[in-house]
Amino acid sequence: MLRAWFLGLLLAGNAAFADEIVPICHGYGCLAQATIQYDESSLNEIGAALNVAVDAENERKILAGVIGQLYAWAGEQSDIRNDRGGNFADGEVLGKMDCIDHSTSTTRLLNLLEARGYLRWHRVLAPEVRNLIWIFTVHWSAVIEENDGAARFVVDSWFVDNGQPAVILPLEEWKKGAGPDV
């Protein structure tokens, strides 16, 4: 009986971590969503990469590349492969993404990582907005916070072409306009 219970526990554990479906926004303002499937092997690869982080700063460096990789895999399954950094470089291509698309989708990807226990040094917060009248009226980004609450950071994939590492900056610097000029 104990053997059957243990086998059931193992099978239930495997079912908890199966392929994952994540809707990725595009079309500006999350007008459209691509249904992206991440297979267990790829997710294990991501988990192993994040598992080597030795502290919060190191985890953020790894996380930038992880978010880029998740978007690259999403680009293999959808038109978001055409997305370029900012709002002007991608013109009228299918799959283009604005900051609302990125902040929403990156938050979903971060929530996936957090739910799987892959983020050991951070927790995911709601997206944040900045208002810089002379550059953009409004700009949104995904946000993480160190587990001890000491610092918050944006995880901003909008600045880069699809599949490139996300830009991770202290939230307060980002709110003042920090980030690549795109």
ROMIPA-676559 format. One record per residue (C-alpha): x, y, z; residue number from 1; residue in one letter. Coordinates in nm, 2 decimals, always signed. Example, Ala and Ser with C-alpha at 12.3 -4.5 7.8 and 13.67 -1.06 7.14 Angstrom:
+--------+--------+--------+-----+------+
!      x !      y !      z ! seq ! type !
+--------+--------+--------+-----+------+
!  +1.23 !  -0.45 !  +0.78 !   1 !    A !
!  +1.37 !  -0.11 !  +0.71 !   2 !    S !
+--------+--------+--------+-----+------+
END
This chain:
+--------+--------+--------+-----+------+
!      x !      y !      z ! seq ! type !
+--------+--------+--------+-----+------+
!  +0.00 !  +0.00 !  +0.00 !   1 !    M !
!  +0.28 !  +0.24 !  +0.08 !   2 !    L !
!  +0.44 !  +0.16 !  -0.25 !   3 !    R !
!  +0.12 !  +0.25 !  -0.44 !   4 !    A !
!  +0.09 !  +0.57 !  -0.24 !   5 !    W !
!  +0.45 !  +0.67 !  -0.32 !   6 !    F !
!  +0.40 !  +0.59 !  -0.69 !   7 !    L !
!  +0.09 !  +0.80 !  -0.69 !   8 !    G !
!  +0.28 !  +1.09 !  -0.53 !   9 !    L !
!  +0.56 !  +1.06 !  -0.80 !  10 !    L !
!  +0.30 !  +1.06 !  -1.08 !  11 !    L !
!  +0.12 !  +1.36 !  -0.92 !  12 !    A !
!  +0.45 !  +1.55 !  -0.89 !  13 !    G !
!  +0.52 !  +1.49 !  -1.26 !  14 !    N !
!  +0.18 !  +1.61 !  -1.35 !  15 !    A !
!  +0.23 !  +1.93 !  -1.16 !  16 !    A !
!  +0.53 !  +2.02 !  -1.38 !  17 !    F !
!  +0.42 !  +1.94 !  -1.73 !  18 !    A !
!  +0.43 !  +2.15 !  -2.04 !  19 !    D !
!  +0.30 !  +2.51 !  -1.97 !  20 !    E !
!  +0.08 !  +2.73 !  -2.18 !  21 !    I !
!  +0.13 !  +3.11 !  -2.16 !  22 !    V !
!  -0.06 !  +3.36 !  -2.36 !  23 !    P !
!  +0.18 !  +3.62 !  -2.50 !  24 !    I !
!  +0.03 !  +3.96 !  -2.60 !  25 !    C !
!  +0.10 !  +4.14 !  -2.92 !  26 !    H !
!  -0.06 !  +4.39 !  -3.16 !  27 !    G !
!  -0.03 !  +4.68 !  -2.92 !  28 !    Y !
!  -0.24 !  +4.70 !  -2.61 !  29 !    G !
!  -0.27 !  +4.32 !  -2.59 !  30 !    C !
!  -0.50 !  +4.34 !  -2.89 !  31 !    L !
!  -0.41 !  +3.98 !  -2.98 !  32 !    A !
!  -0.26 !  +3.69 !  -2.78 !  33 !    Q !
!  -0.05 !  +3.40 !  -2.91 !  34 !    A !
!  -0.09 !  +3.07 !  -2.71 !  35 !    T !
!  +0.27 !  +2.96 !  -2.64 !  36 !    I !
!  +0.36 !  +2.62 !  -2.52 !  37 !    Q !
!  +0.68 !  +2.57 !  -2.32 !  38 !    Y !
!  +0.78 !  +2.21 !  -2.30 !  39 !    D !
!  +0.90 !  +2.05 !  -1.98 !  40 !    E !
!  +1.26 !  +2.00 !  -2.12 !  41 !    S !
!  +1.29 !  +2.37 !  -2.20 !  42 !    S !
!  +1.15 !  +2.47 !  -1.87 !  43 !    L !
!  +1.39 !  +2.24 !  -1.69 !  44 !    N !
!  +1.68 !  +2.41 !  -1.88 !  45 !    E !
!  +1.55 !  +2.75 !  -1.76 !  46 !    I !
!  +1.52 !  +2.62 !  -1.40 !  47 !    G !
!  +1.87 !  +2.48 !  -1.41 !  48 !    A !
!  +2.01 !  +2.82 !  -1.53 !  49 !    A !
!  +1.84 !  +3.01 !  -1.25 !  50 !    L !
!  +1.93 !  +2.75 !  -0.99 !  51 !    N !
!  +2.30 !  +2.85 !  -1.01 !  52 !    V !
!  +2.23 !  +3.21 !  -0.89 !  53 !    A !
!  +2.42 !  +3.28 !  -0.57 !  54 !    V !
!  +2.24 !  +3.60 !  -0.47 !  55 !    D !
!  +1.97 !  +3.84 !  -0.59 !  56 !    A !
!  +2.21 !  +4.04 !  -0.81 !  57 !    E !
!  +2.33 !  +3.72 !  -0.98 !  58 !    N !
!  +1.97 !  +3.60 !  -1.02 !  59 !    E !
!  +1.88 !  +3.92 !  -1.20 !  60 !    R !
!  +2.17 !  +3.88 !  -1.45 !  61 !    K !
!  +2.06 !  +3.53 !  -1.53 !  62 !    I !
!  +1.69 !  +3.63 !  -1.54 !  63 !    L !
!  +1.76 !  +3.89 !  -1.81 !  64 !    A !
!  +1.88 !  +3.61 !  -2.04 !  65 !    G !
!  +1.61 !  +3.37 !  -1.93 !  66 !    V !
!  +1.33 !  +3.62 !  -2.03 !  67 !    I !
!  +1.50 !  +3.67 !  -2.37 !  68 !    G !
!  +1.51 !  +3.29 !  -2.42 !  69 !    Q !
!  +1.15 !  +3.25 !  -2.33 !  70 !    L !
!  +1.06 !  +3.52 !  -2.58 !  71 !    Y !
!  +1.28 !  +3.35 !  -2.85 !  72 !    A !
!  +1.10 !  +3.02 !  -2.80 !  73 !    W !
!  +0.77 !  +3.21 !  -2.82 !  74 !    A !
!  +0.89 !  +3.36 !  -3.15 !  75 !    G !
!  +0.94 !  +3.01 !  -3.29 !  76 !    E !
!  +0.57 !  +2.96 !  -3.24 !  77 !    Q !
!  +0.43 !  +3.30 !  -3.33 !  78 !    S !
!  +0.47 !  +3.62 !  -3.51 !  79 !    D !
!  +0.63 !  +3.79 !  -3.21 !  80 !    I !
!  +0.96 !  +3.68 !  -3.37 !  81 !    R !
!  +0.92 !  +4.00 !  -3.57 !  82 !    N !
!  +0.91 !  +4.23 !  -3.27 !  83 !    D !
!  +1.19 !  +4.49 !  -3.24 !  84 !    R !
!  +1.29 !  +4.71 !  -2.95 !  85 !    G !
!  +1.07 !  +5.01 !  -2.89 !  86 !    G !
!  +0.77 !  +5.10 !  -3.09 !  87 !    N !
!  +0.92 !  +5.23 !  -3.42 !  88 !    F !
!  +1.17 !  +4.97 !  -3.55 !  89 !    A !
!  +0.92 !  +4.70 !  -3.63 !  90 !    D !
!  +0.68 !  +4.91 !  -3.85 !  91 !    G !
!  +0.37 !  +4.73 !  -3.95 !  92 !    E !
!  +0.49 !  +4.37 !  -3.91 !  93 !    V !
!  +0.26 !  +4.11 !  -3.75 !  94 !    L !
!  +0.37 !  +4.03 !  -3.40 !  95 !    G !
!  +0.49 !  +4.38 !  -3.30 !  96 !    K !
!  +0.46 !  +4.45 !  -2.93 !  97 !    M !
!  +0.43 !  +4.77 !  -2.73 !  98 !    D !
!  +0.51 !  +4.82 !  -2.36 !  99 !    C !
!  +0.16 !  +4.70 !  -2.25 ! 100 !    I !
!  +0.22 !  +4.38 !  -2.45 ! 101 !    D !
!  +0.56 !  +4.34 !  -2.30 ! 102 !    H !
!  +0.48 !  +4.43 !  -1.94 ! 103 !    S !
!  +0.18 !  +4.19 !  -1.94 ! 104 !    T !
!  +0.36 !  +3.90 !  -2.11 ! 105 !    S !
!  +0.68 !  +3.94 !  -1.91 ! 106 !    T !
!  +0.48 !  +3.94 !  -1.59 ! 107 !    T !
!  +0.31 !  +3.62 !  -1.70 ! 108 !    R !
!  +0.65 !  +3.46 !  -1.77 ! 109 !    L !
!  +0.78 !  +3.58 !  -1.44 ! 110 !    L !
!  +0.48 !  +3.43 !  -1.26 ! 111 !    N !
!  +0.54 !  +3.10 !  -1.44 ! 112 !    L !
!  +0.90 !  +3.10 !  -1.31 ! 113 !    L !
!  +0.79 !  +3.20 !  -0.96 ! 114 !    E !
!  +0.52 !  +2.93 !  -0.95 ! 115 !    A !
!  +0.77 !  +2.67 !  -1.05 ! 116 !    R !
!  +1.00 !  +2.78 !  -0.77 ! 117 !    G !
!  +1.27 !  +2.90 !  -1.01 ! 118 !    Y !
!  +1.30 !  +3.24 !  -0.86 ! 119 !    L !
!  +1.48 !  +3.20 !  -0.52 ! 120 !    R !
!  +1.58 !  +3.56 !  -0.46 ! 121 !    W !
!  +1.29 !  +3.76 !  -0.60 ! 122 !    H !
!  +0.91 !  +3.77 !  -0.60 ! 123 !    R !
!  +0.69 !  +3.91 !  -0.88 ! 124 !    V !
!  +0.49 !  +4.22 !  -0.84 ! 125 !    L !
!  +0.23 !  +4.39 !  -1.05 ! 126 !    A !
!  +0.35 !  +4.60 !  -1.35 ! 127 !    P !
!  +0.45 !  +4.96 !  -1.29 ! 128 !    E !
!  +0.40 !  +5.27 !  -1.50 ! 129 !    V !
!  +0.62 !  +5.58 !  -1.56 ! 130 !    R !
!  +0.51 !  +5.91 !  -1.70 ! 131 !    N !
!  +0.78 !  +6.10 !  -1.89 ! 132 !    L !
!  +0.60 !  +6.36 !  -2.10 ! 133 !    I !
!  +0.90 !  +6.46 !  -2.30 ! 134 !    W !
!  +0.98 !  +6.10 !  -2.41 ! 135 !    I !
!  +0.67 !  +5.89 !  -2.38 ! 136 !    F !
!  +0.33 !  +5.97 !  -2.23 ! 137 !    T !
!  +0.32 !  +5.64 !  -2.05 ! 138 !    V !
!  +0.55 !  +5.34 !  -2.03 ! 139 !    H !
!  +0.48 !  +5.01 !  -1.85 ! 140 !    W !
!  +0.71 !  +4.74 !  -1.73 ! 141 !    S !
!  +0.71 !  +4.41 !  -1.53 ! 142 !    A !
!  +0.85 !  +4.44 !  -1.18 ! 143 !    V !
!  +1.03 !  +4.21 !  -0.93 ! 144 !    I !
!  +1.13 !  +4.27 !  -0.57 ! 145 !    E !
!  +1.41 !  +4.12 !  -0.37 ! 146 !    E !
!  +1.26 !  +3.87 !  -0.12 ! 147 !    N !
!  +1.38 !  +4.09 !  +0.17 ! 148 !    D !
!  +1.19 !  +4.38 !  +0.03 ! 149 !    G !
!  +1.51 !  +4.58 !  +0.00 ! 150 !    A !
!  +1.48 !  +4.68 !  -0.36 ! 151 !    A !
!  +1.25 !  +4.66 !  -0.67 ! 152 !    R !
!  +1.35 !  +4.62 !  -1.03 ! 153 !    F !
!  +1.19 !  +4.65 !  -1.37 ! 154 !    V !
!  +1.23 !  +4.36 !  -1.61 ! 155 !    V !
!  +1.17 !  +4.54 !  -1.94 ! 156 !    D !
!  +1.18 !  +4.34 !  -2.25 ! 157 !    S !
!  +1.03 !  +4.63 !  -2.46 ! 158 !    W !
!  +1.37 !  +4.79 !  -2.51 ! 159 !    F !
!  +1.51 !  +4.49 !  -2.70 ! 160 !    V !
!  +1.45 !  +4.28 !  -3.01 ! 161 !    D !
!  +1.27 !  +3.95 !  -2.97 ! 162 !    N !
!  +1.49 !  +3.69 !  -2.80 ! 163 !    G !
!  +1.74 !  +3.94 !  -2.66 ! 164 !    Q !
!  +1.81 !  +3.96 !  -2.28 ! 165 !    P !
!  +1.56 !  +4.19 !  -2.10 ! 166 !    A !
!  +1.68 !  +4.51 !  -1.95 ! 167 !    V !
!  +1.67 !  +4.49 !  -1.57 ! 168 !    I !
!  +1.70 !  +4.82 !  -1.38 ! 169 !    L !
!  +1.63 !  +4.96 !  -1.04 ! 170 !    P !
!  +1.26 !  +5.07 !  -1.04 ! 171 !    L !
!  +1.34 !  +5.42 !  -0.92 ! 172 !    E !
!  +1.60 !  +5.48 !  -1.19 ! 173 !    E !
!  +1.36 !  +5.35 !  -1.46 ! 174 !    W !
!  +1.09 !  +5.58 !  -1.33 ! 175 !    K !
!  +1.33 !  +5.87 !  -1.39 ! 176 !    K !
!  +1.38 !  +5.76 !  -1.75 ! 177 !    G !
!  +1.67 !  +5.52 !  -1.73 ! 178 !    A !
!  +1.70 !  +5.26 !  -2.01 ! 179 !    G !
!  +1.82 !  +5.22 !  -2.36 ! 180 !    P !
!  +1.72 !  +5.49 !  -2.61 ! 181 !    D !
!  +1.49 !  +5.32 !  -2.85 ! 182 !    V !
+--------+--------+--------+-----+------+
END
